């Protein structure tokens, strides 16, 4: 959140953008104050003055990552078919994760980074990011289906399948289930999982 002079706020945003680049190119473990300062073309004092240290950078990065996810999901335009919208949102979610796997992993597993968001921040960030999914579920949910429960079940499938994909599990072909370790097959399996969950919850879905 901006809280200083325009120049200070500009430096803060530059540092956050640089932190995202460092994570994408080198991984979260390589995000040190010195490397961040070099990536943003500033001094380590600039990092300390804006964030207080690495922990402050990680907190700002955590919030920024969820804001970026929220923006990515909000960019999916609603249509006359709310169930198709859910599939589109699920694909946008996958695209976001695959665009920067280390950023996505950091959002849900901060232990490797030595950062632990407090419960209010974790709850607020997660809720903001998943609101578009919940909104679409409320539009599409059949009578008798609790929207929040359905949205959570769908997200569990999305997140679980992405976790396996990012971990490259499995990393070899599985002929018995027609699985090849490539993006096209992973996308197809991801869609199949999301569709199966929606069908199991009672959503009327037809493959287009």
ROSE-4610 file (N, C-alpha, C; in Angstrom, 1 decimal, always signed):
// ROSE-4610
residu = [X/X/X/X/X/X/X/X/X/X/X/X/X/X/X/X/X/X/X/X/X/X/X/X/X/X/X/X/X/X/X/X/X/X/X/X/X/X/X/X/X/X/X/X/X/X/X/X/X/X/X/X/X/X/X/X/X/X/X/X/X/X/X/X/X/X/X/X/X/X/X/X/X/X/X/X/X/X/X/X/X/X/X/X/X/X/X/X/X/X/X/X/X/X/X/X/X/X/X/X/X/X/X/X/X/X/X/X/X/X/X/X/X/X/X/X/X/X/X/X/X/X/X/X/X/X/X/X/X/X/X/X/X/X/X/X/X/X/X/X/X/X/X/X/X/X/X/X/X/X/X/X/X/X/X/X/X/X/X/X/X/X/X/X/X/X/X/X/X/X/X/X/X/X/X/X/X/X/X/X/X/X/X/X/X/X/X/X/X/X/X/X/X/X/X/X/X/X/X/X/X/X/X/X/X/X/X/X/X/X/X/X/X/X/X/X/X/X/X/X/X/X/X/X/X/X/X/X/X/X/X/X/X/X/X/X/X/X/X/X/X/X/X/X/X/X/X/X/X/X/X/X/X/X/X/X/X/X/X/X/X/X/X/X/X/X/X/X/X/X/X/X/X/X/X/X/X/X/X/X/X/X/X/X/X/X/X/X/X/X/X/X/X/X/X/X/X/X/X/X/X/X/X/X/X/X/X/X/X/X/X/X/X/X/X/X/X/X/X/X/X/X/X/X/X/X/X/X/X/X/X/X/X/X/X/X/X/X/X/X/X/X/X/X/X/X/X/X/X/X/X/X/X/X/X/X/X/X/X/X/X/X/X/X/X/X/X/X/X/X/X/X/X/X/X/X/X/X/X/X/X/X/X/X/X/X/X/X/X/X/X/X/X/X/X/X/X/X/X/X/X/X/X/X/X/X/X/X/X/X/X/X/X/X/X/X/X/X/X/X/X/X/X/X/X/X/X/X/X/X/X/X/X/X/X/X/X/X/X/X/X/X/X/X/X/X/X/X/X/X/X/X/X/X/X/X/X/X/X/X/X/X/X/X/X/X/X/X/X/X/X/X/X/X/X/X/X/X/X/X/X/X/X/X/X/X/X/X/X/X/X/X/X/X/X/X/X/X/X/X/X/X/X/X/X/X/X/X/X/X/X/X/X/X/X/X/X/X/X/X/X/X/X/X/X/X/X/X/X/X/X/X/X/X/X/X/X/X/X/X/X/X/X/X/X/X/X/X/X/X/X/X/X/X/X/X/X/X/X/X/X/X/X/X/X/X/X/X/X/X/X/X/X/X/X/X/X/X/X/X/X/X/X/X/X/X/X/X/X/X/X/X/X/X/X/X/X/X/X/X/X/X/X/X/X/X/X/X/X/X/X/X/X/X/X/X/X/X/X/X/X/X/X/X]
num = [1/1/1/2/2/2/3/3/3/4/4/4/5/5/5/6/6/6/7/7/7/8/8/8/9/9/9/10/10/10/11/11/11/12/12/12/13/13/13/14/14/14/15/15/15/16/16/16/17/17/17/18/18/18/19/19/19/20/20/20/21/21/21/22/22/22/23/23/23/24/24/24/25/25/25/26/26/26/27/27/27/28/28/28/29/29/29/30/30/30/31/31/31/32/32/32/33/33/33/34/34/34/35/35/35/36/36/36/37/37/37/38/38/38/39/39/39/40/40/40/41/41/41/42/42/42/43/43/43/44/44/44/45/45/45/46/46/46/47/47/47/48/48/48/49/49/49/50/50/50/51/51/51/52/52/52/53/53/53/54/54/54/55/55/55/56/56/56/57/57/57/58/58/58/59/59/59/60/60/60/61/61/61/62/62/62/63/63/63/64/64/64/65/65/65/66/66/66/67/67/67/68/68/68/69/69/69/70/70/70/71/71/71/72/72/72/73/73/73/74/74/74/75/75/75/76/76/76/77/77/77/78/78/78/79/79/79/80/80/80/81/81/81/82/82/82/83/83/83/84/84/84/85/85/85/86/86/86/87/87/87/88/88/88/89/89/89/90/90/90/91/91/91/92/92/92/93/93/93/94/94/94/95/95/95/96/96/96/97/97/97/98/98/98/99/99/99/100/100/100/101/101/101/102/102/102/103/103/103/104/104/104/105/105/105/106/106/106/107/107/107/108/108/108/109/109/109/110/110/110/111/111/111/112/112/112/113/113/113/114/114/114/115/115/115/116/116/116/117/117/117/118/118/118/119/119/119/120/120/120/121/121/121/122/122/122/123/123/123/124/124/124/125/125/125/126/126/126/127/127/127/128/128/128/129/129/129/130/130/130/131/131/131/132/132/132/133/133/133/134/134/134/135/135/135/136/136/136/137/137/137/138/138/138/139/139/139/140/140/140/141/141/141/142/142/142/143/143/143/144/144/144/145/145/145/146/146/146/147/147/147/148/148/148/149/149/149/150/150/150/151/151/151/152/152/152/153/153/153/154/154/154/155/155/155/156/156/156/157/157/157/158/158/158/159/159/159/160/160/160/161/161/161/162/162/162/163/163/163/164/164/164/165/165/165/166/166/166/167/167/167/168/168/168/169/169/169/170/170/170/171/171/171/172/172/172/173/173/173/174/174/174/175/175/175/176/176/176/177/177/177/178/178/178/179/179/179/180/180/180/181/181/181/182/182/182/183/183/183/184/184/184/185/185/185/186/186/186/187/187/187/188/188/188/189/189/189/190/190/190/191/191/191/192/192/192/193/193/193/194/194/194/195/195/195/196/196/196/197/197/197/198/198/198/199/199/199/200/200/200/201/201/201/202/202/202/203/203/203/204/204/204/205/205/205/206/206/206/207/207/207/208/208/208]
x = [+0.8/+0.0/+0.9/+0.6/+1.4/+1.2/+2.3/+2.2/+3.3/+4.1/+5.1/+5.0/+6.1/+6.1/+6.0/+5.6/+5.6/+6.8/+8.0/+9.3/+9.4/+9.0/+9.2/+8.2/+7.0/+6.0/+6.4/+7.1/+7.6/+8.7/+9.5/+10.6/+10.0/+9.0/+8.4/+7.8/+7.1/+6.6/+7.7/+8.7/+9.9/+10.5/+10.6/+11.1/+10.2/+8.9/+8.0/+8.1/+8.1/+8.2/+9.5/+10.6/+11.9/+11.9/+11.2/+11.1/+10.4/+9.3/+8.6/+9.5/+10.4/+11.3/+12.4/+12.9/+13.9/+13.3/+12.1/+11.4/+11.2/+10.7/+10.5/+11.7/+12.8/+14.1/+15.0/+14.9/+15.9/+15.2/+13.9/+13.3/+13.3/+12.4/+12.2/+13.4/+14.1/+15.3/+16.3/+16.4/+17.4/+17.0/+15.8/+15.3/+15.9/+17.1/+17.7/+17.6/+17.9/+17.9/+18.9/+20.1/+21.1/+20.7/+20.2/+19.9/+18.7/+17.7/+16.6/+17.1/+17.9/+18.5/+19.1/+19.9/+20.6/+19.6/+18.6/+17.6/+16.8/+16.6/+15.8/+16.7/+18.0/+19.0/+18.9/+18.9/+18.9/+19.9/+19.9/+20.8/+20.0/+20.7/+20.1/+19.3/+19.9/+19.2/+17.8/+17.6/+16.3/+15.4/+15.8/+15.0/+14.6/+15.6/+15.3/+14.4/+14.5/+13.7/+12.3/+12.0/+10.6/+10.0/+10.8/+10.2/+10.7/+11.8/+12.3/+13.2/+13.2/+14.0/+13.3/+13.9/+13.3/+11.9/+11.6/+10.3/+9.2/+9.5/+8.6/+8.4/+9.5/+9.4/+8.5/+8.7/+7.8/+6.4/+6.1/+4.7/+4.1/+4.8/+4.3/+4.1/+5.1/+5.0/+3.8/+3.6/+2.4/+1.1/+1.0/-0.2/-0.3/+0.8/+0.8/+0.5/+1.0/+0.7/-0.8/-1.4/-2.9/-3.7/-3.2/-3.8/-3.7/-2.6/-2.4/-3.3/-3.5/-4.4/-5.8/-6.2/-7.5/-7.8/-6.8/-6.9/-7.0/-6.2/-6.3/-7.6/-8.2/-9.6/-10.6/-10.5/-11.5/-11.5/-10.4/-10.3/-11.1/-11.6/-12.4/-13.8/-14.3/-15.6/-16.7/-17.8/-18.9/-19.7/-20.3/-21.1/-22.5/-23.3/-24.6/-24.6/-23.5/-23.3/-22.4/-23.0/-22.1/-21.3/-21.7/-20.8/-19.6/-19.8/-18.7/-17.8/-18.3/-17.5/-16.6/-17.1/-16.3/-15.1/-15.4/-14.3/-13.3/-13.7/-12.8/-12.0/-12.6/-11.9/-10.9/-11.2/-10.3/-9.1/-9.3/-8.2/-7.3/-8.0/-7.2/-6.4/-6.9/-6.2/-4.9/-5.1/-4.0/-2.9/-3.4/-2.4/-1.6/-2.3/-1.6/-0.5/-0.9/+0.1/+1.3/+1.0/+2.1/+3.0/+2.4/+3.2/+4.4/+4.3/+5.4/+5.2/+5.6/+5.4/+5.9/+7.1/+7.6/+6.8/+6.2/+5.3/+4.1/+3.5/+2.3/+2.6/+3.7/+4.1/+4.2/+4.9/+5.0/+3.7/+2.7/+1.4/+0.8/+1.1/+0.5/+1.4/+2.7/+3.7/+4.9/+4.7/+5.7/+6.9/+6.8/+7.8/+9.2/+9.3/+10.6/+11.2/+10.3/+10.8/+11.1/+10.7/+10.9/+9.9/+8.7/+7.7/+6.4/+5.7/+4.4/+3.4/+2.5/+1.5/+0.5/+0.1/-0.8/-2.2/-3.0/-4.3/-5.2/-5.3/-6.1/-5.7/-4.3/-3.8/-4.1/-3.8/-4.1/-5.5/-6.4/-7.9/-8.3/-7.9/-8.3/-7.7/-6.5/-5.9/-6.6/-6.8/-7.4/-8.8/-9.6/-11.0/-11.1/-10.2/-10.2/-9.9/-8.9/-8.5/-9.6/-10.3/-11.3/-12.7/-12.9/-14.2/-14.8/-14.0/-14.6/-15.2/-14.5/-14.9/-16.2/-16.3/-17.5/-18.7/-18.4/-19.5/-20.1/-19.2/-19.6/-20.3/-19.9/-20.6/-22.0/-22.1/-23.5/-24.4/-23.9/-24.7/-25.1/-24.2/-24.4/-24.9/-24.9/-25.2/-26.6/-26.9/-28.2/-28.9/-30.2/-30.9/-30.4/-30.2/-29.8/-28.3/-27.5/-26.1/-25.6/-24.8/-24.2/-23.1/-23.2/-22.2/-20.8/-20.6/-19.3/-18.7/-19.5/-19.0/-18.5/-19.4/-19.1/-17.8/-17.7/-16.5/-15.2/-15.3/-14.2/-13.8/-14.8/-14.5/-13.8/-14.3/-13.7/-12.3/-12.1/-10.7/-9.8/-10.3/-9.4/-8.9/-9.8/-9.4/-8.4/-8.7/-7.8/-6.4/-6.4/-5.1/-4.4/-5.1/-4.5/-3.9/-4.6/-4.1/-2.9/-3.0/-1.9/-0.6/-0.8/+0.3/+1.0/+0.2/+0.8/+1.6/+0.9/+1.6/+2.9/+2.8/+4.1/+5.2/+4.8/+5.8/+6.2/+5.6/+5.9/+5.6/+4.5/+4.0/+2.8/+2.8/+4.0/+4.8/+6.1/+7.0/+7.3/+6.6/+6.8/+5.4/+5.4/+4.1/+3.4/+2.1/+1.3/+0.3/+0.7/-0.2/-1.5/-1.6/-2.8/-3.9/-3.5/-4.5/-4.4/-3.7/-3.5/-2.9/-1.8/-1.2/+0.2/+0.4/+1.8/+2.2/+3.4/+3.9/+4.1/+3.1/+3.2/+2.0/+2.1/+1.1/-0.2/-0.4/-1.7/-2.4/-1.7/-2.3/-2.6/-1.7/-1.9/-3.2/-3.3/-4.5/-5.8/-5.7/-6.9/-7.3/-6.3/-6.6/-7.1/-6.5/-7.0/-8.5/-8.8/-10.2/-11.1/-10.6/-11.4/-11.7/-10.7/-10.9/-11.9/-11.8/-12.7/-14.1/-14.2/-15.6/-16.2/-15.4/-15.9/-16.4/-15.7/-16.1/-17.5/-17.5/-18.8/-19.9/-19.7/-20.7/-21.2/-20.2/-20.5/-21.3/-21.1/-21.9/-23.3/-23.5/-24.9/-25.0/-23.8/-23.9/-24.1/-25.0/-25.3/-24.2/-23.3/-22.2/-22.1/-22.0/-21.8/-20.5/-19.8/-18.5/-18.8/-18.2/-18.5/-17.5]
y = [-1.2/+0.0/+1.2/+2.2/+3.4/+4.2/+4.7/+5.5/+6.5/+6.8/+7.8/+8.8/+9.4/+10.4/+9.7/+10.4/+9.7/+8.9/+9.5/+8.8/+7.6/+7.6/+6.5/+5.4/+5.8/+4.8/+4.2/+5.0/+4.4/+3.4/+3.7/+2.7/+1.5/+1.6/+0.4/-0.5/+0.1/-0.7/-1.3/-0.6/-1.1/-2.3/-2.2/-3.3/-4.5/-4.4/-5.5/-6.1/-5.3/-5.9/-6.6/-6.1/-6.7/-8.0/-8.1/-9.3/-10.4/-10.0/-11.0/-11.5/-10.7/-11.1/-12.1/-11.8/-12.6/-14.0/-14.0/-15.3/-16.1/-15.5/-16.2/-16.7/-16.0/-16.4/-17.3/-17.1/-17.8/-18.6/-18.4/-19.1/-18.2/-18.6/-17.8/-17.8/-18.9/-19.0/-18.0/-17.5/-16.6/-15.1/-14.9/-13.5/-13.0/-12.4/-11.8/-10.3/-9.5/-8.1/-7.6/-8.1/-7.7/-7.9/-9.2/-9.5/-8.6/-8.4/-7.5/-6.1/-5.6/-4.2/-4.1/-5.2/-5.2/-5.3/-6.1/-6.2/-5.0/-4.2/-2.9/-1.7/-2.0/-0.9/+0.2/-0.3/+0.6/+0.0/+0.7/+0.2/-0.7/-1.4/-2.3/-1.4/-0.2/+0.8/+1.1/+1.2/+1.4/+0.3/-0.9/-2.0/-1.9/-1.7/-1.6/-0.5/+0.7/+1.8/+1.6/+0.9/+0.6/-0.6/-1.6/-2.8/-3.3/-2.7/-3.1/-4.3/-5.0/-6.2/-7.2/-8.4/-9.5/-9.9/-9.9/-10.3/-9.4/-8.1/-7.1/-7.2/-7.5/-7.8/-8.9/-10.0/-11.2/-11.0/-10.2/-9.8/-9.1/-8.1/-7.3/-8.1/-9.0/-9.9/-10.9/-11.3/-12.2/-11.5/-10.3/-9.5/-9.2/-8.9/-8.6/-9.8/-10.9/-12.1/-12.5/-12.3/-12.6/-11.5/-10.3/-9.2/-9.5/-10.1/-10.4/-11.6/-12.5/-13.7/-13.1/-12.2/-11.7/-11.0/-10.2/-9.5/-10.5/-11.6/-12.5/-13.2/-13.5/-14.1/-13.1/-11.9/-10.8/-10.5/-10.8/-10.5/-11.4/-12.5/-13.5/-12.9/-12.5/-11.9/-12.9/-12.5/-13.4/-13.5/-14.7/-15.0/-15.4/-15.8/-16.3/-17.7/-18.3/-19.7/-19.7/-19.7/-19.6/-20.8/-22.0/-23.1/-23.1/-22.6/-22.4/-21.3/-20.4/-19.3/-19.9/-20.9/-21.6/-22.3/-23.0/-23.6/-22.6/-21.5/-20.4/-19.9/-19.7/-19.3/-20.3/-21.6/-22.6/-22.6/-22.4/-22.3/-21.1/-19.9/-18.7/-18.9/-19.6/-20.0/-20.8/-21.8/-22.6/-21.8/-20.9/-20.1/-19.2/-18.7/-17.8/-18.6/-19.8/-20.6/-21.0/-21.4/-21.9/-20.7/-19.5/-18.3/-18.1/-18.4/-18.3/-19.3/-20.6/-21.6/-21.3/-20.6/-20.3/-19.3/-18.3/-17.3/-18.1/-19.0/-19.7/-20.5/-21.2/-22.1/-21.3/-20.1/-19.2/-18.8/-18.6/-18.2/-19.2/-20.5/-21.5/-22.3/-22.1/-22.8/-21.8/-21.1/-20.0/-20.6/-21.8/-22.4/-22.3/-22.6/-22.6/-21.2/-20.2/-18.8/-18.2/-18.9/-18.4/-17.3/-17.4/-16.4/-17.0/-16.4/-17.0/-15.8/-15.7/-14.6/-14.8/-13.8/-13.9/-14.3/-14.8/-15.4/-14.4/-13.1/-12.1/-11.9/-11.8/-11.5/-12.7/-13.9/-15.1/-15.2/-15.0/-15.1/-14.0/-12.8/-11.7/-11.9/-12.3/-12.5/-13.6/-14.7/-15.9/-15.5/-14.8/-14.5/-13.6/-12.6/-11.6/-12.3/-13.2/-13.9/-14.9/-15.5/-16.5/-16.0/-14.7/-14.1/-14.3/-14.2/-14.4/-15.8/-16.8/-18.2/-18.3/-17.8/-17.9/-17.2/-16.1/-15.4/-16.2/-16.8/-17.7/-18.9/-19.5/-20.6/-20.3/-19.1/-18.7/-18.5/-18.1/-18.0/-19.4/-20.3/-21.6/-22.7/-22.5/-23.6/-24.0/-25.3/-25.8/-25.7/-25.8/-25.7/-26.8/-26.3/-27.3/-27.4/-26.8/-26.8/-25.5/-25.7/-24.5/-24.0/-22.7/-22.1/-22.1/-21.8/-21.7/-23.1/-24.1/-25.5/-25.9/-25.6/-26.0/-25.3/-24.0/-23.3/-23.8/-24.2/-24.8/-26.1/-27.0/-28.3/-28.1/-27.2/-26.9/-26.4/-25.5/-25.0/-26.1/-27.0/-28.1/-29.0/-29.2/-30.0/-29.2/-27.9/-27.0/-27.0/-26.7/-26.6/-28.0/-29.0/-30.3/-30.8/-30.6/-31.0/-30.2/-28.9/-28.0/-28.3/-28.7/-29.1/-30.3/-31.3/-32.5/-32.1/-31.2/-30.8/-30.0/-29.1/-28.3/-29.2/-30.2/-31.1/-32.2/-32.1/-33.1/-34.5/-34.7/-36.0/-36.4/-37.4/-38.2/-37.5/-37.9/-37.2/-38.1/-39.3/-40.2/-40.6/-41.1/-41.5/-42.6/-42.6/-43.6/-44.1/-45.1/-45.6/-46.1/-46.6/-47.2/-46.2/-44.9/-43.8/-42.8/-43.1/-42.2/-40.9/-41.0/-39.7/-39.6/-38.4/-38.0/-36.8/-36.7/-35.6/-34.3/-33.8/-32.6/-31.6/-30.4/-29.4/-29.7/-30.2/-30.5/-31.6/-32.6/-33.7/-33.2/-32.4/-31.9/-31.0/-30.2/-29.3/-30.1/-31.2/-32.0/-32.7/-33.2/-33.9/-32.9/-31.7/-30.6/-30.3/-30.2/-29.9/-31.0/-32.3/-33.4/-33.5/-33.1/-33.1/-32.1/-30.9/-29.8/-30.1/-30.7/-31.0/-32.1/-33.1/-34.2/-33.7/-32.7/-32.2/-31.4/-30.6/-29.9/-30.8/-31.9/-32.8/-33.5/-33.9/-34.6/-33.7/-32.4/-31.4/-31.1/-31.6/-31.4/-30.3/-29.7/-28.6/-29.2/-28.6/-29.0/-28.5/-29.4/-29.0/-29.9/-29.3/-30.0/-29.6/-30.6/-30.3/-29.5/-28.3/-27.5/-27.9]
z = [+0.0/+0.0/+0.0/-0.9/-1.0/+0.3/+0.8/+2.1/+2.2/+1.2/+1.3/+0.2/-0.2/-1.2/-2.6/-3.7/-5.0/-5.3/-5.0/-5.3/-4.5/-3.2/-2.4/-2.8/-3.2/-3.7/-5.0/-5.8/-7.1/-6.8/-5.9/-5.5/-5.0/-4.2/-3.6/-4.7/-5.7/-6.8/-7.6/-7.8/-8.6/-7.9/-6.6/-5.8/-5.9/-5.8/-5.9/-7.2/-8.3/-9.6/-9.8/-9.2/-9.3/-8.6/-7.4/-6.6/-7.4/-8.2/-9.0/-10.1/-10.6/-11.7/-11.1/-9.9/-9.3/-9.0/-8.5/-8.2/-9.5/-10.5/-11.8/-12.4/-12.3/-12.9/-12.1/-10.7/-9.9/-8.7/-8.5/-7.4/-6.1/-5.2/-4.0/-3.1/-3.1/-2.2/-2.5/-3.8/-4.2/-4.0/-3.4/-3.2/-1.9/-2.0/-0.9/-1.0/+0.0/+0.0/-1.0/-1.0/-2.0/-3.4/-3.7/-5.1/-5.5/-4.6/-5.0/-5.3/-4.5/-4.7/-6.1/-6.4/-7.7/-8.9/-8.7/-9.7/-10.0/-8.9/-9.0/-9.2/-9.4/-9.6/-8.5/-7.2/-6.1/-5.0/-3.9/-2.8/-1.8/-1.0/+0.0/+1.0/+1.2/+2.1/+1.6/+0.2/-0.4/+0.0/+0.0/+0.4/+1.8/+2.7/+4.1/+4.5/+3.8/+4.1/+3.7/+2.7/+2.2/+2.9/+3.2/+3.7/+5.1/+5.5/+6.8/+6.7/+5.6/+5.4/+4.6/+4.5/+3.6/+4.0/+5.3/+5.7/+5.2/+5.2/+4.7/+3.2/+2.5/+1.1/+0.8/+1.5/+1.3/+1.6/+2.6/+2.9/+1.7/+1.2/+0.1/-1.1/-1.3/-2.5/-2.4/-1.2/-1.0/-1.4/-0.9/-1.2/-2.7/-3.3/-4.7/-5.6/-5.2/-6.0/-6.0/-4.8/-4.8/-5.5/-5.5/-6.3/-7.8/-8.2/-9.6/-10.0/-9.1/-9.4/-9.5/-8.6/-8.7/-10.0/-10.4/-11.7/-12.9/-12.8/-13.9/-14.0/-12.9/-12.9/-13.2/-12.8/-13.1/-14.6/-15.2/-16.7/-17.5/-16.9/-17.7/-17.8/-19.0/-19.1/-18.8/-18.1/-17.9/-19.2/-19.3/-20.5/-20.1/-21.0/-20.7/-20.1/-20.2/-19.7/-18.4/-17.2/-16.0/-15.8/-16.3/-16.1/-17.0/-18.2/-19.1/-18.5/-17.8/-17.2/-16.1/-15.4/-14.4/-15.0/-16.2/-16.8/-17.3/-17.8/-18.3/-17.1/-16.0/-14.8/-14.3/-14.4/-14.0/-15.0/-16.2/-17.2/-16.9/-16.6/-16.3/-15.1/-14.1/-12.9/-13.2/-14.1/-14.5/-15.2/-16.1/-16.9/-15.9/-14.9/-13.9/-13.2/-12.8/-12.0/-12.9/-14.1/-15.0/-15.5/-15.5/-15.9/-15.0/-13.7/-12.8/-11.7/-11.9/-10.9/-9.5/-9.4/-8.1/-7.4/-8.1/-7.5/-7.0/-7.8/-7.3/-6.1/-6.1/-5.0/-3.7/-3.9/-2.7/-2.1/-2.9/-2.4/-1.5/-1.6/-0.8/+0.1/-0.1/+0.7/+1.0/+2.1/+2.4/+3.2/+3.7/+4.6/+4.0/+2.7/+2.0/+1.9/+2.0/+2.0/+3.3/+4.4/+5.7/+6.1/+5.5/+5.7/+6.1/+7.1/+7.5/+7.6/+6.6/+6.7/+7.9/+8.6/+9.7/+9.1/+10.0/+9.6/+8.9/+9.4/+8.7/+7.2/+7.1/+5.7/+4.8/+5.3/+4.5/+4.1/+5.1/+4.8/+3.8/+4.0/+3.1/+1.7/+1.6/+0.2/-0.5/+0.2/-0.5/-0.9/-0.1/-0.4/-1.6/-1.6/-2.7/-4.1/-4.0/-5.3/-5.8/-4.9/-5.3/-5.4/-5.2/-5.3/-6.7/-7.8/-9.1/-9.3/-8.7/-8.8/-8.0/-6.8/-6.0/-6.7/-7.3/-8.0/-9.1/-9.9/-11.0/-10.5/-9.4/-8.8/-8.4/-7.8/-7.4/-8.5/-9.7/-10.9/-11.4/-11.3/-12.0/-11.1/-9.7/-8.8/-8.9/-9.1/-9.1/-7.7/-7.7/-6.4/-5.4/-4.2/-3.2/-3.0/-3.9/-3.8/-3.1/-2.1/-1.4/-2.2/-2.6/-3.5/-2.9/-1.6/-1.0/-1.0/-0.7/-0.6/-2.0/-3.0/-4.4/-4.9/-4.6/-5.0/-4.4/-3.1/-2.4/-3.0/-3.3/-3.9/-5.3/-6.1/-7.4/-7.2/-6.3/-6.1/-5.7/-4.8/-4.4/-5.5/-6.5/-7.7/-8.5/-8.7/-9.5/-8.9/-7.6/-6.9/-6.8/-6.6/-6.5/-7.8/-8.9/-10.2/-10.6/-10.3/-10.6/-9.8/-8.5/-7.7/-8.3/-8.8/-9.4/-10.7/-11.5/-12.7/-12.5/-11.5/-11.2/-10.7/-9.9/-9.4/-10.4/-11.6/-12.6/-12.2/-11.6/-11.2/-12.0/-12.8/-13.1/-14.2/-14.3/-15.2/-16.4/-16.5/-17.6/-18.2/-19.4/-20.0/-19.2/-19.2/-18.5/-19.6/-20.4/-21.5/-21.0/-19.8/-19.3/-19.2/-18.9/-18.7/-19.8/-20.9/-22.0/-21.6/-20.7/-20.2/-20.8/-21.4/-21.8/-21.1/-20.6/-19.8/-20.7/-21.3/-22.1/-21.7/-22.2/-21.8/-22.3/-23.5/-24.0/-23.2/-22.8/-22.1/-20.6/-20.1/-18.7/-18.7/-19.7/-19.8/-19.9/-20.8/-20.9/-19.6/-18.9/-17.6/-16.6/-16.6/-15.7/-16.0/-17.2/-17.6/-17.2/-17.4/-17.1/-15.6/-14.8/-13.3/-12.9/-13.5/-13.1/-13.5/-14.7/-15.3/-14.4/-14.0/-13.2/-11.8/-11.2/-10.0/-10.2/-11.2/-11.4/-11.7/-12.5/-12.8/-11.5/-10.6/-9.4/-8.4/-8.5/-7.7/-8.3/-9.5/-10.0/-11.0/-11.4/-12.4/-13.8/-14.6/-15.9/-16.8/-17.3/-18.1/-19.4/-20.5/-21.7/-22.4/-22.9/-23.6/-24.8/-25.0/-26.2/-27.3]
